[in-house]
């Protein structure tokens, strides 16, 4: 099982509220043959997902086992940038203390397809909210 799923659940890849599943991560890291720094199809490593969720203890744990602080996903984002983008500022401080380069802090815009989906979801939400306030 990929270590990525300790932080994100299938179908809910964009959740960013804080969790720190150290029990799950430490158990998975104990499995033979588990590679810590393997990217998924978006180029995100488990450290990117830990950053997205503000999982400070897990980040220190997997960093001690060889996770790269400067790995970039397909959009050019490093774990530090992902953590700060998701308002996990204490997490960002920990990564900087561990040696993350602030100069690599890049957060490129998402591809147009993802932006369009987000705009459509926002439009539908606003329509539902407007309709419910009008009693429809």
Secondary structure by P-SEA (a helix, b strand, c coil): ccccccccccccccccccccaaaaaaaaaacccccccccccccccaaaaaaaacaaaaaaaaaaacccccccccccccaaaaaaaacaaaaaaaaaaacccccccccccccaaaaaaaaaaaaaaaaaaaaaaacc
